[in-house]
Amino acid sequence: MAVKPDRLALHHRVGNELQGIAGLLGLRAAREPRAAPALRAAIRQVQAMALVHRLESAHDGDLRLAPLVRAMVEALRRTED
């Protein structure tokens, strides 16, 4: 089933908004060292939401658990480096 253009635009906007939120949290973390650990945790949560959204929109709402878990584990590995 193909994703309709208006739905595709919505998915794109949501992805951009989540990326913007993570970016703003990152800027705040750089300015406020005492709050940085909590802000970095919030960034990881937003990135997890963005990942789920991206995978869900790529599969037109039919989200499979195995690819989601693999993608999340890979994302966690990148943040640990």
Distance bins in CASP14 RR format, pairs under 12 A and 6 or more apart:
PFRMAT RR
TARGET T0000
AUTHOR 0000-0000-0000
RMODE 2
METHOD distances of the structure
MODEL  1
1 7 0 0 0 0 0 1 0 0 0 0 0
1 59 0 0 0 0 1 0 0 0 0 0 0
1 60 1 0 1 0 0 0 0 0 0 0 0
1 61 0 0 0 0 1 0 0 0 0 0 0
1 62 0 0 0 0 1 0 0 0 0 0 0
2 8 0 0 0 0 1 0 0 0 0 0 0
2 60 1 0 0 1 0 0 0 0 0 0 0
3 9 0 0 0 0 1 0 0 0 0 0 0
3 10 0 0 0 0 1 0 0 0 0 0 0
3 11 1 0 0 1 0 0 0 0 0 0 0
3 12 0 0 0 0 0 1 0 0 0 0 0
3 56 0 0 0 0 0 1 0 0 0 0 0
3 57 1 0 0 1 0 0 0 0 0 0 0
3 58 0 0 0 0 1 0 0 0 0 0 0
3 59 0 0 0 0 1 0 0 0 0 0 0
3 60 1 0 1 0 0 0 0 0 0 0 0
3 61 0 0 0 0 1 0 0 0 0 0 0
3 62 0 0 0 0 0 1 0 0 0 0 0
4 10 0 0 0 0 1 0 0 0 0 0 0
4 11 0 0 0 0 0 1 0 0 0 0 0
4 57 0 0 0 0 0 1 0 0 0 0 0
4 60 0 0 0 0 1 0 0 0 0 0 0
5 11 0 0 0 0 0 1 0 0 0 0 0
5 12 0 0 0 0 0 1 0 0 0 0 0
6 12 0 0 0 0 0 1 0 0 0 0 0
6 13 0 0 0 0 0 1 0 0 0 0 0
7 13 0 0 0 0 0 1 0 0 0 0 0
7 14 0 0 0 0 0 1 0 0 0 0 0
7 56 0 0 0 0 0 1 0 0 0 0 0
7 57 0 0 0 0 1 0 0 0 0 0 0
7 60 0 0 0 0 1 0 0 0 0 0 0
7 61 0 0 0 0 0 1 0 0 0 0 0
8 14 0 0 0 0 0 1 0 0 0 0 0
8 15 0 0 0 0 0 1 0 0 0 0 0
8 57 1 0 0 1 0 0 0 0 0 0 0
8 58 0 0 0 0 0 1 0 0 0 0 0
8 60 0 0 0 0 0 1 0 0 0 0 0
9 15 0 0 0 0 0 1 0 0 0 0 0
9 16 0 0 0 0 0 1 0 0 0 0 0
9 57 0 0 0 0 0 1 0 0 0 0 0
10 16 0 0 0 0 0 1 0 0 0 0 0
10 17 0 0 0 0 0 1 0 0 0 0 0
10 53 0 0 0 0 0 1 0 0 0 0 0
10 57 0 0 0 0 1 0 0 0 0 0 0
11 17 0 0 0 0 0 1 0 0 0 0 0
11 18 0 0 0 0 0 1 0 0 0 0 0
11 50 0 0 0 0 0 1 0 0 0 0 0
11 53 1 0 0 1 0 0 0 0 0 0 0
11 54 0 0 0 0 1 0 0 0 0 0 0
11 55 0 0 0 0 0 1 0 0 0 0 0
11 56 0 0 0 0 1 0 0 0 0 0 0
11 57 1 1 0 0 0 0 0 0 0 0 0
11 58 0 0 0 0 1 0 0 0 0 0 0
11 59 0 0 0 0 0 1 0 0 0 0 0
11 60 0 0 0 0 1 0 0 0 0 0 0
11 61 0 0 0 0 0 1 0 0 0 0 0
12 18 0 0 0 0 0 1 0 0 0 0 0
12 19 0 0 0 0 0 1 0 0 0 0 0
12 50 0 0 0 0 0 1 0 0 0 0 0
12 53 0 0 0 0 0 1 0 0 0 0 0
12 54 0 0 0 0 0 1 0 0 0 0 0
12 57 0 0 0 0 1 0 0 0 0 0 0
12 58 0 0 0 0 0 1 0 0 0 0 0
13 19 0 0 0 0 0 1 0 0 0 0 0
13 20 0 0 0 0 0 1 0 0 0 0 0
13 53 0 0 0 0 0 1 0 0 0 0 0
13 57 0 0 0 0 0 1 0 0 0 0 0
14 20 0 0 0 0 0 1 0 0 0 0 0
14 21 0 0 0 0 0 1 0 0 0 0 0
14 46 0 0 0 0 0 1 0 0 0 0 0
14 49 0 0 0 0 1 0 0 0 0 0 0
14 50 0 0 0 0 1 0 0 0 0 0 0
14 52 0 0 0 0 0 1 0 0 0 0 0
14 53 1 0 1 0 0 0 0 0 0 0 0
14 54 0 0 0 0 1 0 0 0 0 0 0
14 56 0 0 0 0 0 1 0 0 0 0 0
14 57 1 0 0 1 0 0 0 0 0 0 0
15 21 0 0 0 0 1 0 0 0 0 0 0
15 22 0 0 0 0 0 1 0 0 0 0 0
15 46 0 0 0 0 0 1 0 0 0 0 0
15 47 0 0 0 0 0 1 0 0 0 0 0
15 49 0 0 0 0 1 0 0 0 0 0 0
15 50 1 0 1 0 0 0 0 0 0 0 0
15 51 0 0 0 0 0 1 0 0 0 0 0
15 52 0 0 0 0 0 1 0 0 0 0 0
15 53 1 0 0 1 0 0 0 0 0 0 0
15 54 1 0 0 1 0 0 0 0 0 0 0
15 55 0 0 0 0 0 1 0 0 0 0 0
15 56 0 0 0 0 0 1 0 0 0 0 0
15 57 0 0 0 0 1 0 0 0 0 0 0
15 58 0 0 0 0 0 1 0 0 0 0 0
16 22 0 0 0 0 0 1 0 0 0 0 0
16 23 0 0 0 0 0 1 0 0 0 0 0
16 50 0 0 0 0 1 0 0 0 0 0 0
16 53 0 0 0 0 0 1 0 0 0 0 0
16 54 0 0 0 0 0 1 0 0 0 0 0
17 23 0 0 0 0 0 1 0 0 0 0 0
17 24 0 0 0 0 0 1 0 0 0 0 0
17 46 0 0 0 0 1 0 0 0 0 0 0
17 49 0 0 0 0 0 1 0 0 0 0 0
17 50 0 0 0 0 1 0 0 0 0 0 0
17 53 0 0 0 0 1 0 0 0 0 0 0
18 24 0 0 0 0 0 1 0 0 0 0 0
18 25 0 0 0 0 0 1 0 0 0 0 0
18 42 0 0 0 0 0 1 0 0 0 0 0
18 43 0 0 0 0 0 1 0 0 0 0 0
18 45 0 0 0 0 0 1 0 0 0 0 0
18 46 1 0 1 0 0 0 0 0 0 0 0
18 47 1 0 0 1 0 0 0 0 0 0 0
18 48 0 0 0 0 1 0 0 0 0 0 0
18 49 1 0 0 1 0 0 0 0 0 0 0
18 50 1 0 1 0 0 0 0 0 0 0 0
18 51 0 0 0 0 1 0 0 0 0 0 0
18 52 0 0 0 0 0 1 0 0 0 0 0
18 53 1 0 0 1 0 0 0 0 0 0 0
18 54 0 0 0 0 1 0 0 0 0 0 0
18 57 0 0 0 0 0 1 0 0 0 0 0
19 25 0 0 0 0 0 1 0 0 0 0 0
19 26 0 0 0 0 0 1 0 0 0 0 0
19 43 0 0 0 0 0 1 0 0 0 0 0
19 46 0 0 0 0 1 0 0 0 0 0 0
19 47 0 0 0 0 1 0 0 0 0 0 0
19 49 0 0 0 0 0 1 0 0 0 0 0
19 50 1 0 0 1 0 0 0 0 0 0 0
19 51 0 0 0 0 0 1 0 0 0 0 0
19 53 0 0 0 0 0 1 0 0 0 0 0
19 54 0 0 0 0 0 1 0 0 0 0 0
20 26 0 0 0 0 1 0 0 0 0 0 0
20 27 0 0 0 0 1 0 0 0 0 0 0
20 43 0 0 0 0 0 1 0 0 0 0 0
20 46 0 0 0 0 1 0 0 0 0 0 0
20 47 0 0 0 0 0 1 0 0 0 0 0
20 50 0 0 0 0 1 0 0 0 0 0 0
21 27 0 0 0 0 0 1 0 0 0 0 0
21 28 0 0 0 0 0 1 0 0 0 0 0
21 39 0 0 0 0 0 1 0 0 0 0 0
21 42 0 0 0 0 1 0 0 0 0 0 0
21 43 0 0 0 0 1 0 0 0 0 0 0
21 45 0 0 0 0 1 0 0 0 0 0 0
21 46 1 0 1 0 0 0 0 0 0 0 0
21 47 0 0 0 0 1 0 0 0 0 0 0
21 49 0 0 0 0 1 0 0 0 0 0 0
21 50 0 0 0 0 1 0 0 0 0 0 0
22 28 0 0 0 0 0 1 0 0 0 0 0
22 29 0 0 0 0 0 1 0 0 0 0 0
22 39 0 0 0 0 0 1 0 0 0 0 0
22 40 0 0 0 0 0 1 0 0 0 0 0
22 41 0 0 0 0 0 1 0 0 0 0 0
22 42 0 0 0 0 1 0 0 0 0 0 0
22 43 1 0 1 0 0 0 0 0 0 0 0
22 44 0 0 0 0 1 0 0 0 0 0 0
22 45 0 0 0 0 1 0 0 0 0 0 0
22 46 1 0 1 0 0 0 0 0 0 0 0
22 47 1 0 1 0 0 0 0 0 0 0 0
22 48 0 0 0 0 0 1 0 0 0 0 0
22 49 0 0 0 0 1 0 0 0 0 0 0
22 50 1 0 0 1 0 0 0 0 0 0 0
22 51 0 0 0 0 0 1 0 0 0 0 0
22 79 0 0 0 0 0 1 0 0 0 0 0
23 29 0 0 0 0 1 0 0 0 0 0 0
23 30 0 0 0 0 0 1 0 0 0 0 0
23 39 0 0 0 0 0 1 0 0 0 0 0
23 40 0 0 0 0 0 1 0 0 0 0 0
23 42 0 0 0 0 0 1 0 0 0 0 0
23 43 1 0 0 1 0 0 0 0 0 0 0
23 46 0 0 0 0 1 0 0 0 0 0 0
23 47 0 0 0 0 0 1 0 0 0 0 0
23 50 0 0 0 0 0 1 0 0 0 0 0
24 30 0 0 0 0 0 1 0 0 0 0 0
24 31 0 0 0 0 0 1 0 0 0 0 0
24 39 0 0 0 0 1 0 0 0 0 0 0
24 42 0 0 0 0 0 1 0 0 0 0 0
24 43 0 0 0 0 1 0 0 0 0 0 0
24 46 0 0 0 0 1 0 0 0 0 0 0
25 31 0 0 0 0 0 1 0 0 0 0 0
25 32 0 0 0 0 0 1 0 0 0 0 0
25 35 0 0 0 0 1 0 0 0 0 0 0
25 36 0 0 0 0 1 0 0 0 0 0 0
25 37 0 0 0 0 0 1 0 0 0 0 0
25 38 0 0 0 0 1 0 0 0 0 0 0
25 39 1 0 1 0 0 0 0 0 0 0 0
25 40 0 0 0 0 1 0 0 0 0 0 0
25 41 0 0 0 0 1 0 0 0 0 0 0
25 42 1 0 1 0 0 0 0 0 0 0 0
25 43 1 0 1 0 0 0 0 0 0 0 0
25 44 0 0 0 0 1 0 0 0 0 0 0
25 45 0 0 0 0 1 0 0 0 0 0 0
25 46 1 0 0 1 0 0 0 0 0 0 0
25 47 0 0 0 0 1 0 0 0 0 0 0
26 32 0 0 0 0 1 0 0 0 0 0 0
26 35 0 0 0 0 0 1 0 0 0 0 0
26 36 0 0 0 0 1 0 0 0 0 0 0
26 38 0 0 0 0 0 1 0 0 0 0 0
26 39 1 0 0 1 0 0 0 0 0 0 0
26 40 1 0 0 1 0 0 0 0 0 0 0
26 41 0 0 0 0 0 1 0 0 0 0 0
26 42 0 0 0 0 1 0 0 0 0 0 0
26 43 1 0 1 0 0 0 0 0 0 0 0
26 44 0 0 0 0 0 1 0 0 0 0 0
26 46 0 0 0 0 0 1 0 0 0 0 0
26 47 0 0 0 0 0 1 0 0 0 0 0
27 35 0 0 0 0 0 1 0 0 0 0 0
27 36 0 0 0 0 0 1 0 0 0 0 0
27 39 0 0 0 0 1 0 0 0 0 0 0
27 43 0 0 0 0 0 1 0 0 0 0 0
28 34 0 0 0 0 0 1 0 0 0 0 0
28 35 1 0 0 1 0 0 0 0 0 0 0
28 36 0 0 0 0 1 0 0 0 0 0 0
28 38 0 0 0 0 0 1 0 0 0 0 0
28 39 1 0 1 0 0 0 0 0 0 0 0
28 40 0 0 0 0 0 1 0 0 0 0 0
28 42 0 0 0 0 1 0 0 0 0 0 0
28 43 0 0 0 0 1 0 0 0 0 0 0
29 35 1 0 0 1 0 0 0 0 0 0 0
29 36 1 0 1 0 0 0 0 0 0 0 0
29 37 0 0 0 0 1 0 0 0 0 0 0
29 38 0 0 0 0 1 0 0 0 0 0 0
29 39 1 1 0 0 0 0 0 0 0 0 0
29 40 1 0 1 0 0 0 0 0 0 0 0
29 41 0 0 0 0 1 0 0 0 0 0 0
29 42 0 0 0 0 1 0 0 0 0 0 0
29 43 1 0 0 1 0 0 0 0 0 0 0
29 44 0 0 0 0 0 1 0 0 0 0 0
30 36 1 0 0 1 0 0 0 0 0 0 0
30 39 0 0 0 0 1 0 0 0 0 0 0
30 40 0 0 0 0 0 1 0 0 0 0 0
30 43 0 0 0 0 0 1 0 0 0 0 0
31 39 0 0 0 0 1 0 0 0 0 0 0
32 38 0 0 0 0 1 0 0 0 0 0 0
32 39 1 0 0 1 0 0 0 0 0 0 0
32 40 0 0 0 0 0 1 0 0 0 0 0
33 39 0 0 0 0 0 1 0 0 0 0 0
33 40 0 0 0 0 0 1 0 0 0 0 0
35 41 0 0 0 0 0 1 0 0 0 0 0
35 42 0 0 0 0 1 0 0 0 0 0 0
35 43 0 0 0 0 0 1 0 0 0 0 0
36 42 0 0 0 0 0 1 0 0 0 0 0
36 43 0 0 0 0 0 1 0 0 0 0 0
37 43 0 0 0 0 0 1 0 0 0 0 0
37 44 0 0 0 0 0 1 0 0 0 0 0
38 44 0 0 0 0 0 1 0 0 0 0 0
38 45 0 0 0 0 0 1 0 0 0 0 0
39 45 0 0 0 0 0 1 0 0 0 0 0
39 46 0 0 0 0 0 1 0 0 0 0 0
40 46 0 0 0 0 0 1 0 0 0 0 0
40 47 0 0 0 0 0 1 0 0 0 0 0
40 79 0 0 0 0 1 0 0 0 0 0 0
41 47 0 0 0 0 0 1 0 0 0 0 0
41 48 0 0 0 0 0 1 0 0 0 0 0
41 79 0 0 0 0 0 1 0 0 0 0 0
42 48 0 0 0 0 0 1 0 0 0 0 0
42 49 0 0 0 0 0 1 0 0 0 0 0
43 49 0 0 0 0 0 1 0 0 0 0 0
43 50 0 0 0 0 0 1 0 0 0 0 0
43 75 0 0 0 0 0 1 0 0 0 0 0
43 79 0 0 0 0 1 0 0 0 0 0 0
44 50 0 0 0 0 0 1 0 0 0 0 0
44 51 0 0 0 0 0 1 0 0 0 0 0
44 72 0 0 0 0 0 1 0 0 0 0 0
44 75 0 0 0 0 1 0 0 0 0 0 0
44 76 0 0 0 0 1 0 0 0 0 0 0
44 78 0 0 0 0 0 1 0 0 0 0 0
44 79 1 0 0 1 0 0 0 0 0 0 0
44 80 0 0 0 0 0 1 0 0 0 0 0
45 51 0 0 0 0 0 1 0 0 0 0 0
45 52 0 0 0 0 0 1 0 0 0 0 0
45 72 0 0 0 0 0 1 0 0 0 0 0
45 75 0 0 0 0 0 1 0 0 0 0 0
45 79 0 0 0 0 0 1 0 0 0 0 0
46 52 0 0 0 0 0 1 0 0 0 0 0
46 53 0 0 0 0 0 1 0 0 0 0 0
46 75 0 0 0 0 0 1 0 0 0 0 0
47 53 0 0 0 0 0 1 0 0 0 0 0
47 54 0 0 0 0 0 1 0 0 0 0 0
47 71 0 0 0 0 0 1 0 0 0 0 0
47 72 0 0 0 0 1 0 0 0 0 0 0
47 74 0 0 0 0 0 1 0 0 0 0 0
47 75 1 0 0 1 0 0 0 0 0 0 0
47 76 0 0 0 0 1 0 0 0 0 0 0
47 78 0 0 0 0 1 0 0 0 0 0 0
47 79 0 0 0 0 1 0 0 0 0 0 0
48 54 0 0 0 0 0 1 0 0 0 0 0
48 55 0 0 0 0 0 1 0 0 0 0 0
48 68 0 0 0 0 1 0 0 0 0 0 0
48 69 0 0 0 0 0 1 0 0 0 0 0
48 71 0 0 0 0 1 0 0 0 0 0 0
48 72 1 0 0 1 0 0 0 0 0 0 0
48 73 0 0 0 0 0 1 0 0 0 0 0
48 75 1 0 0 1 0 0 0 0 0 0 0
48 76 0 0 0 0 1 0 0 0 0 0 0
48 79 0 0 0 0 0 1 0 0 0 0 0
49 55 0 0 0 0 0 1 0 0 0 0 0
49 56 0 0 0 0 0 1 0 0 0 0 0
49 68 0 0 0 0 0 1 0 0 0 0 0
49 72 0 0 0 0 0 1 0 0 0 0 0
49 75 0 0 0 0 0 1 0 0 0 0 0
50 56 0 0 0 0 0 1 0 0 0 0 0
50 57 0 0 0 0 0 1 0 0 0 0 0
50 71 0 0 0 0 0 1 0 0 0 0 0
50 72 0 0 0 0 0 1 0 0 0 0 0
50 75 0 0 0 0 1 0 0 0 0 0 0
51 57 0 0 0 0 0 1 0 0 0 0 0
51 58 0 0 0 0 0 1 0 0 0 0 0
51 63 0 0 0 0 0 1 0 0 0 0 0
51 67 0 0 0 0 0 1 0 0 0 0 0
51 68 1 0 0 1 0 0 0 0 0 0 0
51 69 0 0 0 0 0 1 0 0 0 0 0
51 70 0 0 0 0 0 1 0 0 0 0 0
51 71 1 0 1 0 0 0 0 0 0 0 0
51 72 1 0 0 1 0 0 0 0 0 0 0
51 73 0 0 0 0 0 1 0 0 0 0 0
51 74 0 0 0 0 1 0 0 0 0 0 0
51 75 1 0 0 1 0 0 0 0 0 0 0
51 76 0 0 0 0 0 1 0 0 0 0 0
51 78 0 0 0 0 0 1 0 0 0 0 0
51 79 0 0 0 0 0 1 0 0 0 0 0
52 58 0 0 0 0 0 1 0 0 0 0 0
52 59 0 0 0 0 0 1 0 0 0 0 0
52 61 0 0 0 0 0 1 0 0 0 0 0
52 63 1 0 0 1 0 0 0 0 0 0 0
52 64 0 0 0 0 0 1 0 0 0 0 0
52 65 0 0 0 0 0 1 0 0 0 0 0
52 67 0 0 0 0 0 1 0 0 0 0 0
52 68 1 0 0 1 0 0 0 0 0 0 0
52 69 0 0 0 0 0 1 0 0 0 0 0
52 71 0 0 0 0 1 0 0 0 0 0 0
52 72 0 0 0 0 1 0 0 0 0 0 0
52 75 0 0 0 0 0 1 0 0 0 0 0
53 59 0 0 0 0 0 1 0 0 0 0 0
53 61 0 0 0 0 0 1 0 0 0 0 0
53 63 0 0 0 0 1 0 0 0 0 0 0
53 68 0 0 0 0 0 1 0 0 0 0 0
53 71 0 0 0 0 0 1 0 0 0 0 0
54 61 0 0 0 0 0 1 0 0 0 0 0
54 63 0 0 0 0 0 1 0 0 0 0 0
54 67 0 0 0 0 0 1 0 0 0 0 0
54 68 0 0 0 0 0 1 0 0 0 0 0
54 71 0 0 0 0 1 0 0 0 0 0 0
54 72 0 0 0 0 0 1 0 0 0 0 0
54 75 0 0 0 0 0 1 0 0 0 0 0
55 61 0 0 0 0 1 0 0 0 0 0 0
55 62 0 0 0 0 0 1 0 0 0 0 0
55 63 1 0 0 1 0 0 0 0 0 0 0
55 64 0 0 0 0 1 0 0 0 0 0 0
55 65 0 0 0 0 0 1 0 0 0 0 0
55 66 0 0 0 0 0 1 0 0 0 0 0
55 67 1 0 0 1 0 0 0 0 0 0 0
55 68 1 0 1 0 0 0 0 0 0 0 0
55 69 0 0 0 0 0 1 0 0 0 0 0
55 70 0 0 0 0 0 1 0 0 0 0 0
55 71 1 0 0 1 0 0 0 0 0 0 0
55 72 0 0 0 0 1 0 0 0 0 0 0
55 75 0 0 0 0 0 1 0 0 0 0 0
56 62 0 0 0 0 1 0 0 0 0 0 0
56 63 1 0 1 0 0 0 0 0 0 0 0
56 64 0 0 0 0 1 0 0 0 0 0 0
56 65 0 0 0 0 0 1 0 0 0 0 0
56 67 0 0 0 0 0 1 0 0 0 0 0
56 68 0 0 0 0 1 0 0 0 0 0 0
56 71 0 0 0 0 0 1 0 0 0 0 0
57 63 0 0 0 0 1 0 0 0 0 0 0
58 64 0 0 0 0 0 1 0 0 0 0 0
58 67 0 0 0 0 1 0 0 0 0 0 0
58 68 0 0 0 0 0 1 0 0 0 0 0
58 71 0 0 0 0 0 1 0 0 0 0 0
59 65 0 0 0 0 0 1 0 0 0 0 0
59 66 0 0 0 0 0 1 0 0 0 0 0
59 67 0 0 0 0 1 0 0 0 0 0 0
59 68 0 0 0 0 1 0 0 0 0 0 0
59 71 0 0 0 0 0 1 0 0 0 0 0
61 68 0 0 0 0 0 1 0 0 0 0 0
62 68 0 0 0 0 0 1 0 0 0 0 0
63 69 0 0 0 0 0 1 0 0 0 0 0
63 71 0 0 0 0 0 1 0 0 0 0 0
64 70 0 0 0 0 1 0 0 0 0 0 0
64 71 0 0 0 0 0 1 0 0 0 0 0
65 71 0 0 0 0 0 1 0 0 0 0 0
65 72 0 0 0 0 0 1 0 0 0 0 0
66 72 0 0 0 0 0 1 0 0 0 0 0
66 73 0 0 0 0 0 1 0 0 0 0 0
67 73 0 0 0 0 0 1 0 0 0 0 0
67 74 0 0 0 0 0 1 0 0 0 0 0
68 74 0 0 0 0 0 1 0 0 0 0 0
68 75 0 0 0 0 0 1 0 0 0 0 0
69 75 0 0 0 0 0 1 0 0 0 0 0
69 76 0 0 0 0 0 1 0 0 0 0 0
70 76 0 0 0 0 0 1 0 0 0 0 0
70 77 0 0 0 0 0 1 0 0 0 0 0
71 77 0 0 0 0 0 1 0 0 0 0 0
71 78 0 0 0 0 0 1 0 0 0 0 0
72 78 0 0 0 0 0 1 0 0 0 0 0
72 79 0 0 0 0 0 1 0 0 0 0 0
73 79 0 0 0 0 0 1 0 0 0 0 0
73 80 0 0 0 0 0 1 0 0 0 0 0
74 80 0 0 0 0 0 1 0 0 0 0 0
74 81 0 0 0 0 0 1 0 0 0 0 0
75 81 0 0 0 0 0 1 0 0 0 0 0
END
